[in-house]
Amino acid sequence: ERGEIARALALGSIAAMVFAEIYRKYMSKKEIEPVEMPTGPHAQLHHALPIEFPPVDVESIVGSCQSLDDLKARLYSVANIFSDELDDQYLTLNIPFDGIINAHELAKDLFSRAIKCCPLLSEDVDFDVVNPVLNFADFGSGLDPSHSLDPQIFSWRMSGGIINALQSTLSEPGADTERIFIIAGQFNGTKSINPVVPRPGRVMECSTFDQSQGALALRDNELLFELTNALLANHGFNQLAHLLSPGSYPAYLNGYLAPQDEAQLDSCIADFQARMAHAELPLIRRGRAHLLFASAP
């Protein structure tokens, strides 16, 4: 089943690669040879002494909350040491390159601990990350028909919208079907229509006017949405943390990948080609519904 899931995700990965290459040539208006990037372990791209982050007592913050409003107030007081306040709703994270992996791993740990200790979560919730392609070389030659999905595992159908489909899956009595919802979102695991991060405890009101499928799916469970935004996005969760190099990292802006010039764009393309399998997509399980948050450059 893991191999079949990898094949399904490869379709989106290939589309992202194709889009990046087309956009690169559109910007340059001429053929450009990709810049040479390191091909060894991504850890070699970082300095020997990465930035350390102070511990967060998430059990005290989340584990004793009495209500959703209480939780939002507590989350509002939790700030990343590299966050800059913009206003009472939004902030921006400016994590140095040498801190992105530690911040990413800390965010995953905080969120995993929070969903285990939060007394207000009434659903069976779990969290993991998924690599989009187990072996990109298997899919590099294009959409090979031999890589068709196993119909005994996967089926496709039109739905009446993400909320109806999600609620139907969660409410099916006695059903043993597991369903995967691939949700569009930002690389930092939250939803924002601009390259800024909603402040902890403010994500619901910040997403009021966002009617995209990702925002709708996340707003279906306000408590989980607030935890996702506060402990993943606000602490530096980054699907591309193990993929980006010093040349491409400046293109990353609070969950968005926005190259500012040709050099950054070339670096981004080279990084995706070399280390696509090191990207980490957040997978949140709510009962039988698996929400996979996928982004494309």
N, C-alpha and C positions, 0 to 999 in steps of 0.2 A: 504494500500500500504506500510505503514511503516513496518508492520509485515512481509510482503512478502520480502521486502528488507533485513530485519534482518535475515530471513531464508537463503537468498542467501549468505549473508556475513558469516553466521555461517559455511558454508562449508569450507571457507578458514580458519576460526578460528580453527575449529576442526583439519584440516590438520596441522596447525602450532603447536597445542598442541601435536599431534601424533609425529611430527618430533622432537620436543623438548624432548619428553620422550625417543624416540629411541636414540637420540644423547647423552642424559644423560647416558643411560645404556652402550652405546658404549664407552664413556670416562671412566666410572667407572669399566667396566668389571664385575660388580657384582650388586646385588640388594641393593639399598640404600633407606632408608626411607626418604621422603621429610622432609626438616627442617620445624619446626613450625613457621608460620608467623602470624602477626596480621591480624585479620579478620574484624576489625571495620573500620570506615571511614578512608580513606587514609590520611586525614588531621592530624590524630593522629600520623602518622609517622614523621611528621615535627615538628620542634621547634615552640614555641609560637610566635617568632619574625622572620618571614621569610625575606629574603633579598629583599630590594626594589631596583628598577631600575629607573634611571633618565628618565623623559619624553622625547619623541621624537616628534618634530614638523613635522609630516609627511606631513601635508597640505602644508607647505612652501617648503619642499624638493620635493614633487611629484606634487603638485597642480599647480605650475607655470612653469614646465619644457616645453621647446620649441621643443625638438626633442628627439629621442631615445638616441643619443649620449650624449645630455645634461642630460637626466635622469640617464644614466649609470655613468656619471662623478659625479653626485650628490650622487648617491647611494654608490659609491666607498668611499666617505668620511664618511659614516655612519658606526660606529663600535660599537660592543657590548663591555661593560666594562670588560667582561671576555674573550675576544678574544685574542689569541696569533698569531701573524703573522708568517707564514712559509716562504712565498715568495710573489711576486706581484700577484699571482693567488690564492693561498690557505691560509687558516688559520684554527685554531682549537679552539673550544669553551671549556672552562673549568669552567662551571657553577657549583657552589657548590650545594649539594643536597637540602639545604634549600632555594635555589633560583629557582629550576626547574619549580615549578608551576607558580610563578609570571612571570618568563621569558616566559613560554608557553602562558599564558593569554595575556601578553603584545604583543607578536608576532602576535597572532590572531587579536588583536585590531588594530595594525599597518597595517596589510595587508588588513583588512576589510575597514579601512579608506582610504588606498591608492587607491584601485580599484574604490572607489566612487568619488575620487577627481582628478584622473589622466586624464588630457585632451586628452591624446594620445590614450586612449583605445577606439577603434571603435566598439567593440563588447559589447553586453549586458552580463556583468559578475557579478557573485555573489559568495559568499564564506560562507561555513558552515562546521561544523564538525559532523561526524556520529559515534555513538558507534557501534562497530562491532557486538555485540550480546546484545539484550535487556534483555534477561534472559537466561544466559548460561545453567541453569539447564534444560531448555526445550530441549537442544540439547546434553546434557552430555552423554546420553545413546547411541549415535551413529547416523547414518544417517537414521532416521525413514522415511519410504516411505510416511507416512501420512503428512510429511512436504514438499511435492512436491510443486513446485512453481505454482502459478495461471497462466495458459496459456493466460488468458485475459490481464495480465499485462506484463508477461515476455515471450520472444521468443529468441531462440538461432540460430545462423547461423555462418558459416565460413565467414571470411572477407578477403579482399585482402591486409590486413596490417592495422595497426593502423592509419596511416596518411590518407590512402584512405577512411577508414571507418569514420574517424572524419570529413574530408573535405566533404564527402557525406552528413553527418548529418547536418553540418553547412550550406550547400548550397541548401538543399531541399526546393524548393519554396512552400510555403503554407502548409507544412507538420505540423501535430500536434502531431507527435510521439516524445516522450521523450526517449533518449537513455542514458544508463549508461555505461561508459567505466571504468572497474576496471584496474588501471594502477599500475604496479610494481614500487616501489621507496624505498627511505630510510625513516626511522622513523622521520626525521626532515623535510620532505616535499619537499626536493630537490633531485637532482641526482648527485651522485659522485661515481666513481668506486673504491674509497678508502675512509677510515674513516677520511676524512678531509672535510672542507666546502669551496666551491668556494667563493672567495671574492665578495662582492657586486659589481655589474657591470661587472663581469668576467665570469658568469656562461656559457654563450654561447660558448666562446672559450675553457673553461675547459671541456665541454662535446663534443667537436668536434669528438672524436674517439669513443664515446659511441653510439652504434647503437641498444641499447635495447629499448623496447617499451616505457618505461617511458621517456627516454631522447627524443625519436622521438616525442612523444605526446607533451611534454613541448616545444620543439624547434619550434613547429608549430606556436607558438605565442611568439616571442622573448621578447616583452615588458612584457608580463605576466610572462614569465619564469624568467626574471630579478627581477621583483617585488617579486615573490614567494621565490626566493633564498635570496634576500637581506633582506626582512622583516619577512619571516617565519624562514628559516633555520639559518640565521645569528643572529637572536635575540632569539633563543632558543626554537622554536617550537619543540615539542616532543610528538609524538603520545602516548607515554608511561608515560607522566609526572604524571598522576593521578593513575598510576599502580605500578610503581617501588618503591621498599623499599630501605633502606640504604644498605642492603645486596646485592641487584642486580644492583643498580645504577652504581657501578664501571664497570660493563660490558657494559655500554652504551658509545659508542665512536662516536660522531659526526654523528648520524643517523644510526649507526650499533649497533647491539646487539652481542657482542663477549665475552662471559664468558672466563675468563683467568684461572679458576681452577674449581674444583668440587663444592666448596662451592658457588661460584657465579652462577654456573649453576643450582644448587638446588634452590637457592633463586629466580632465574628467573622463573623456572617452578612453584614454589609455588605462586609467584606473579600472573602469568598468570591464574593459577587455581582459585585463590581467587578473582582477580579483573579484569578479562578479559573485562567485560562490561564497565570498566572505560577508556579503550583506546579510543582515538579520532582520527578518520581518516579524513584527509582534503578532502572536496568535493568542487570542483570548477565548477561552471556552466558557460558554454559558449553558450549562446542561448539555443538550445534544447539538447546540449551535456553536460552530467554531468560526470566529470572526478573525479573518486574516487581513491585516492592514498592509496593503501593497501600494507602493508609490513608484512613479517612473520619472526620469529626468526630463 
